Amino acid sequence: MKTTYSTGYLLLFLSLFFFSCKSAKLSDAEEKQRIGEYYEAAAIYRKVYTKTSAKKRDLRAYIAYRMGDCNRLINNTPRATSAYMNALRYHYPDSLVHLRLAQMHHKNGKYADAVKQYRDFLALHPENELAINGLKGCEQAPVWRQNPTRYVVRKMEKFNSKYAEFSPMLYGEKYDQLYFTSSRTKDREAKINAITGLYNNNFFLVKQNENGVWQAPIEIEDPVNTEADEGTPSFSTDGNTMYYTYCTQDTEGARTSEIYVSTRSGAAWAKGTRVGIVKDSVTMLGHPSVSPDGKYLYFVSDAIGGYGGKDIFRARITGNNFGPMENLGTQINTSGDEVFPYARDSVTLYFASDGHPGMGGLDLFKAALDSTGTWSVENMKAPVNSMADDFGITFAGRRESGFFSSNRNDARGGDHLYSFELPIVTVSIEGIVSDADEYPIEEATIRIVGRDGLNEKVATKKNGTYKVELERDIRYVMMASARGYLNQNFELKTTPEEKNETYVVDFFLSPIYKPVVIEHIFYDFDKATLRPESKEALDELIRMMNDNPNITIELGAHTDRKGTDEYNERLAQRRAQSVVDYLIAGGIAGDRMEAKGYGESVPKVINKKIEKETGFLHEGDTLTEAFILTLTPDQQEQADQMNRRTEFKVLRTNYNLY
């Protein structure tokens, strides 16, 4: 069983051993680590480790673990992973090595390896929040990768360099300017930062031209940029105040960061001054984000009384002063790090965290504040998040697009800028309004009413077409109408899925001024009994009568030329009555319908539609017995079938109106 040591006991355990064997170089590494110069400390630890005999297992374990910590803090994940594995191999006595190694595997996307280390750690610390959430993240990340959100993410090659770029922030009323932080430099005498191993960061700016095309970034030459390390800007709504992170250059004490403010004077940003949120210069403050209403400044700190790691706080802005620091609480903050807040509005906060369940490293999260003061936190998932660090997001106002930073797919752990955009989901309905013979109706009207409040009338184009934009997951009722035609209704429920959808609904309006054939009405041979396959057409006729409650109609049945006139009229009358009876059974009042058997007395007159369909008949032809006898046997059978039809025609349009 592994043994867990407290930090104090561990130092006591190792102190006698190190008293005789600790070299100056090892002490140099420890001092560099103490004051936060992790890059230089990691380099020294590595040299000391290679010179330390493998027989000195305890010393090797100690050096490897501290080397892992330094590399982890400068985002050199491969070296941190290797160092923690060596610490474990040499039986480093603190079980925290399992958690750190799990986090590195997690960040490398090696979820199965991470799960093993998380479980080993949880066996000793079953209530540890970081390990529990890490395990959840490993389980959820593969699902998120296989089922990504609709966000489209692109690497901004035009903005990026071989150096680091991070914390983008859109600026301007049109969001056509982008400030960001970068370690790139043209100064050949610039020194490497002992903390990060990079050059000190400065502000850069990129603008859109008049065509909306982003140009090449330029370094800000204003006094706000200094030889020190500054970045992570946030702007007031009027654009005249910039809050940012400034890192002091103490050569002896521990490194820290502070929040500075700069005001815009003309076209330039003035030299920044320290913001007086706290009186001391030891408390770490950084990553400021001013709320759009200007009431609060959100920021990050490791102040005493937090929940572990770095927490997100806020302070009320009162002129040039600030109210007390207010921790956002456990719904936002964890025992890990919560960093890079972005206040999008008074109830929506975005931030990065490695403490909530995530895909690895820092993930971006959206937090929404409800009316009870409760925050609900949601992982933004893939493709915005990855197994690497994803942080520092900015939005183009209310649009679901903007930029963020990530070190994904960079072997050196370098941060770069990415764009994101949630494509607009378009849901629409379109179609054509035609008459019963499928000729477009020019002046038809589509009225559509939805439970989302939509109540709109749309006129068809000259070709009878229409198109209406809808919303997702809404029930709509539509009615097509035109002068001289009966109305037709249609109900539609749009899909709740976030995807583009086009519904096609064609309307066929029945004219008031002439009979309309009811297609697909079938009777048993030489009988008036309706066959089951007639049900769909008859039910549609019931709907038409309900859509037009003020009409009365005549149901007329016609036969072919075979049989006597008297017999055909009686058969036709019974068939017409069968249709009326079906409609009465379907709820249509009997006094709205008349049955009429025409027999063979009214032969079919050919229209353009039938002419096109048959190829042997012409518009205006009347299918009398004499005409049919001029056709071929096959053509005669088709003509007889056309004469065997059931029609309706409108008699009145004022039923129950007076």
N, C-alpha and C positions, 0 to 999 in steps of 0.2 A: 504493500500500500504506500502511495506517495505521502510524504510529510509536508505540511504547510507551515511555513515559518512567517512570523510577523517581520516587518522591515527591521525593527530594532533588534530582534533576536538574530536575524540573518547577518546584520552588520557585526554584532558581537561575536557570532560564530566565525566570521571571516577575518576579524581584525587581527588576531594573533598570527594567523597565517600570512597576512599581507605585511605585517610589521617588518619581517625579515626579507621578503622577496619582492615587495612592490618597488618597481623601478621609477625613476623620475618620469619616464615617458607615460607610464600608467597613471601616475598622479596628474600629469598634464592633461591626459584624456578626461580624467574625472573632473578636473577643474573646468575644462572647456564645457563639459556636459552640465556642470552646475550653473554656469552663467548663460546657458542656452546656445552655445556655439556648437550645434549638433553636427554640422558638416565636418568641421575640423576634428571634433571629438571622435566621430566615426572613423575617420582616416587614421587617427593615432591608435585607436583600439584595434584596428585591423592589423597594423604593423606589430603591435605588441602580441596579438594573438598568434601570428605566424612564427614569432620568435619564442613563444612559450612551449615548453616540452609537453607532448601529449600525456606524459606520465603525471603532470600536475593537473589532474582532472578538475579539481575544485576551482583552481584559478582559471583554467580554460572556460569552465562553465560560467563563471562570474564575468569574464571579459566578453564572452560571446553574447550573454544576455544584454549587457549594457550596450554593446555594439548594435544589437538588434533594436534596442529602444531608440538609439540615435538615428539609425537608418529609417526606422518607422516614422520618426518625426520629420524627416526631410523627404518623405515619400519615395525612398528607394526601397520599394517593396521586395524585389528579388533578393537584395542583400540582407534585408531585415529577415526574410523568410529563412535564408541560409543560416544566419546567425542564431535565430531562435531554435532551429533544428539542431545546431551544434550544442547549444545550451542544454537542450533536452537530452541529447546523446551523452553529455557528460554529467547528467543527473543534477542539473541546477535545482537547488532545494526549494525554491518558491514555486508553488503550483500556478502562479500567474503566467508562467511561460506557456502553459497549455492555452490559455485565453489569447495571449498575444500571437501565438503561432496559428491558432484558429482564425483570428482576424486577418492575418496575412494570406492564408489559404483562401479565405472568403473573398478577399480583395483580388486574388489571382483567378477567381472563378472556379477554384478547385473545391466545389461544395462538399463532395463526399469526404475529402481529407479534413475540411473545416468542421464538418459534423462530428467526426471522431474526436477531435481535440476539444470542441465545445462540450461533448458528453463527458470526456475525461475530467474536464474542469468542473462541470456540474455535479459530478459524483462527489466532489469535495465541497462544493459551494452550490447546493441545489436551488438557492433563491437568488443567485446573482442575476441582476437584470440584463447586463450586457450579454452574458452567455445565453440566457433564455431568448432574448430578442435576436441574437446572432443565429441561433438554431432555427428560429422561425424564418428569418431572412433566407437562410440556405434552402429551406423547404419551398419558399414562395418564389425565389428568384428564377428557377428554371421554368416555372409556370408563366411568369411575367415575360420571359424572353420568348416563349413559344406563342404567347397571346399578347403581342404588344398593343399599346394604345394607338390611336390614329395620328399622334404627333409625328411630323416629319422632321428629322434632325439631319443637319448638314455641317460638316467641318468648314469653317470660314478660312480657306486657304489664303485669301487676299489679306486677311488681318493677321495671320499667324507668322511666326518666324521660328528659328531654331532655339530661341529662348522661350521664356515663360510668358503667357498672356492669360489674365484671369480677371474676374470681377467686372464684367461689362456693365455699363449703365447708360441707358438711352436718355437723351436730353433734347429739349426744344419742343415747341408746341406741336410740331409735326413728327416728332420722334425721328428726325432725320440726321441726328448727330449721336455718336457713340463714343463715350469715354471708356477707357479700360486701363488696367494696370499691366506693366510689362517690365521685364528685366533686360530687355534689349538695350544696347548702347553703342554709340559710335566713338565713345571716349576710350582711346587705347590705354590710358593710364588708370582706368577704373579698376577698383579692387573687388575681388570676390568677397561676398558676404560670408562671414564665418558661420552664420546660422544656417543658411540655405545652400551654400555652395554656388550661388548665382550672383550676378550683379544686383545692386540695389534697384528696387522698383521705382518707376516714375509713371506719370500720367501720359497717356497717348490719346489722340482724338482722330476719329475718322468721320467723314461727312458724306452725305449723298449729294450728287449733282442735280441739276434741274430735271433730269430724266429719272430720278430716283435710283441711280446706280451708285453703290458704295465706292468711294475712292480709296487710295492708299492711306494708311495711318501716318500721322505725323506726331512727333514728340512735342508736348506742350512746352513752350519757352517761357511761360509766365513764372513769376517768383514762387508760386505754389510748389513747383518742382525744385527740389534741393538735392544735395549730395547724399542726404539720408534716404531712408526707405519709406515711401508713402504710396497709398493705393486705396482700393475699395471705396470709390466716391459715391455720394448720394446727394441729390439736389433738392432744394426747396421748390415748391410749385411755381413760384415766379422766376426760377432759374438764376437768382442772384446770390444764393448761398450754397456752398458745398461743404458737407461734412466728409471727413475721410480718416483713414488710419495712418498714424505716423509712428514710426519705430525709432526710439532713441538710440544713441550711439555711445552707450556707457562701455568703456573699455575694461572695466573691472567688475562692476556689479552684474546681477542677472539681467538679461535682456527683457524688455517689456514693450508694450505698445500703448499708445494713447490716441484719443480722438481729437482731431484738430478741425478748425473751421476756417474757410476762406470765403471772402466776399468778392463779387465781380465788380471791378472798377473799369467802366468802359468796356473794352473787349478783352481785358486780361483778368486773370485770377490773382488776387493779392497773396502775399506770403501768409501762410496759415498761422493761427494762434491756438493755444491749447484750450479745450473746452473744460469748464470747471464743474464736471459732474461729481468728481471726488476731489478731496483736498490733497491726498498723497499722490506721489508719482510712482508708486510701487504696484498698485492695483492695475492689472491688465484690463484695458478697454480697447475695443476695436470693432470693425465691420459695422459702422453706423448706417442707419436707414431712417430717414425722416418720413413720417406719415404724410400722405397727400394733403391732409387738412392742416398740417403744420403744428399739430398739438403735441405729438410725441416724437421722441428720438429713440428708436430701437437700436440695440447694440449688444455686443458679446463681452462677457467678463468671466473671470475665474474667481470672483470675489468670495470672501468667506460667507458661508451660509447657503451656498448653492447646492446643487444635487450631484456634484461630481463632474470632473472635466470642465468644459466651458459651457456656460448657460447663456440664454438670451434674456436680456433685461429691457426695460424701457424707463424713460424719465420724461416727465411733462416739461415742455418748453414754455418758459415764461419770459418773453423778451430775449435778453441775452443770458438769462439764467436758466437753471434746470432744477426741477423738483427732485425728490429722493429716488434712488434706484428701486425699481419694482421688478422682482423676478416673475417671469411669466408662468411659473409653476410647473407641476409634474406632468400636466397634459402636453406641454411643449418640451420641457427639459427632462433629460435622463441622466444616468450616471456616466454617459458618454459625452461626446462633444456636440453641441448645437451651435451652429455658426452661420455667418453670412445671411442674416435676416433681410427680407425685402417686404416692406409694408405696401401692399398693392392698393388697399383701401382700409377703411376703419375696421373692417371685420375679416379681412383676408391677409394672411401672412404666409410668405414662402420662406423656407430656410433649409439648410443642409444639416444632416445629422448622421453620426455613425452609431447612435444609441438606439434608435427605433429600428424595427425589422427592415432590412434593406438588402440590396443586391451585392454589397461589398463596398468598403471604403465609405466615403460620404455619399449619401443619397439626397436628392431634392424632395422636399415634402411641401404639401399645401395644408395650411391650417385655417379653418373657418370658425368664427366666433358666433354662437347663437344668442338668442335673446336672454338666456339664463346666465350668460357669461361663461359658457362651457366651450372649450376648443375641441373640434374634431380634426384629427390629423390623418392625412392620406398620402401614401407614397405615390409619387408621380410615375413610377414603374418604367419599364422599357418602352420606347428607345431613349427617353430623356435620361433615365438612369442606366448605369452600366455596373460592371463589377468593380470599376475604378472609382475615383473621386469625382463627383458631379456636384457643382455648387455655384453660387454667385449668379442668380437668375435676374433678368430684367425683362419687363413686358412693354410693348408698344401701346401704352394706354389700356383701353378695354379690349383691344384685339388679342386673340390667343396666339401671339407670335412675339418673338424677341430673341434674346441671346443668353447663353450661360457658358460656364467654363467647365472643362473636364480634362483629366489626364489619361483618358482611355486610349488604348493602342499606342502608348508612348513608353518605350522600354525604359527610358530614364526617369519616368514619372513626371515629365514636364506637362504643365497646364497649357491648354489652348482654348480658343473660342469656338463655339458652335452656335448655329442658329436653330431655332425650333419654330414650328408652325403647325397649328391644328387646322387642317383643311376644312373649309366651310361645308357642312352637310346640306345638300340641296334635295328637298323633297318636293315633288311637283306632280300635278295631274294634267294630262293633255289628251287631246283626241279630236274628233271631228263630229259635227252635228249634221246629219243628213236626213232626207225624207225617207219614207218607207221603201222607195226604189233606189236608195243609196246615192241620191244626188245631193251635193252639199247645199246647205241653207246659209245664205249670206248673212242675214240680219237676225240670227238667233242670239239668245242671251243665256249665259250660264250664271246662275246664282248659287253661291256656296256659303254655307253657314257652318262654323266649327265651334267646338267647346272651348277653344282657345280665344274666343271672342271675334273670330273672323266673320264678317258679313259683307260679302263682296259680290258685285255684278260685273261680269266680263262679257263683252260682245265678241262674237266670232268674227274671224277675218273673212275676206271675200271667198276664200276657198273652204269656209266652214270650220276652220280649225280654231282651237283655243288652248290656252295654257295658264295655269294658276299655281303659284308657289304656296306650299303648305308647311306645316310643322310636323315633327316626329311625335308619334304616340298620341294622336288626336283623332277623335271621331268627327266626321264631316257628313253633312247632308247636302246633296246637290240637286238642282232642278234645271233642266233645259227647256226653253220655251221659245216660240216664234209665232208671229202673227199668222193665223190661218192653220195652225197646227196644235195638236194636243200636247200637253206638258208630259215630261218624263222625269222621274226622280231616280236618284241613286245614292246609296250610303256607302261610305268608305271609312275604314279604320287604318291609319298609317302605322307603319312598323315602329317599335320603340328602338330599334337598332340604330347605332350611329354610323350610317352609311348612306351614300347617295341612292336615291330611289325615284324612279319615274313611273307613275301609274298611268296606264292608257285606258281611257273609258270613252267609247264612242256612243253617241246618242242617235237613235233613229226615230224621228218624230212622225206621227201619223197625221196626215192632212185631214182637215175638217170637211173639205169640199168634194171628196171623192171616196169611193170604197177602197178598203185596204185588205189585201189578202192576209189571212192568218196562216203563216207558214207552219208546216209540220202538224196539221190536224189530220188524224187517221181514223177511219171507221172500219169495222168488220165488213167483209165483202157482202155487198147487196143488203146491208143492214144499217141501222142508225146508231149502233153501239160504238162508243168511243173506245179506241184502243189505248192501252197504258202509255204508249210512247207519245200520246197527245198531251199528257199532263203538263210538261214544261211550258209548252206554248199557251195552254189555257191558264196556267198560273200567272204567266206574264200578262195575259189579257186582264186578269183580275187586278194585278198591280196597276195597269194602265187606267182601269176604271176608278181605282182608289186615288190615283194621282190627279184625276180629273173628275171630282165628285159632282160637277154640275152638268154633265153630259148624259144624254140618253142615246142609245145606239140600236141599230137594226143588225141582227145576226142573219146573214143570208147564206144559204147553202146552194151549191150548183153541182149538177151532174154532167156526165159526158153525153154524147149523142146516141148511145146504145139504149134500147128500150123505148116504150111509148112515152109520149109527153105526160100523160096522166100519171103513169107509174113513177116517172122521174120526179115530178113535182111533189107527189106524196112522200117519196123517199127523202127528197131534199128537205121537206118541211119537218119530217121527224128528226133528221140530222141537225138542222138548225135549232130545234127545240132541245136536243141533247146538250148542245153547247150552252144554251140559256140555263138549263137545269144545273149544269156543272157550276156556272157562275153564281147562281142563287145559293147553291150549297157552299160556295166559297165566300158568302157574305154580301153579295151584291143584290141590292133591292130589285125585285122582279119588275117593278114598274119603270125601271130604267132600261129595259130591253124588250125588243120585239123579235120574234122568230119568223123568218120568211124563207119559204122553199121556192127557188126559181126553176129548179129542174135544169133543162137544157136551153131555156129561153133567152138567157143572156150570155152568149159565148164570150170568151176572153179576148180582149184587145191587146195586141203586143205593144210593149213599150221599149225604150232604148236598152234597158237593163236586160230584158229577155232576148232582144235581138243580139246583144253582145254574147250572151251565154250560149245561145243555140247555134248561131251561125247559119241557119237556114230560114229563119223567120225575120221579118222586117217590121220596123216600127209602123204601127197603123194596121197591120194585118189583123183580121177578125176570124177567129177559129170556128167558123160555121162548118156544118157537115159537108157542104159543097167544097169549101176550101180544103178541108182535111183530106178529102178523097183525092186531091191532086198530089199529095205527099207520098213518100215511100212508106212501107209498112212500119219501119222503125220510127220514122218521123210522125206518123199518124198516132202511134202509141204515146209519144211525148206530148203531142197536141191534146189528146184526150185527157192525159194526166193534168195538164194545165187547166182544162175546163172543169175538172173535178176539184173544186176549191170551196173553202169557207171564207167569207169576207165579213167585215163589219163596216158600217158607215154611220157617221154622226147624224142624229136626227135633230137634237136640240142641245143648246149650250147654256140653258138657264134653269136647269132642274133645281128645285128647292130655293131658287133665288127670290121668288115672289110669293 
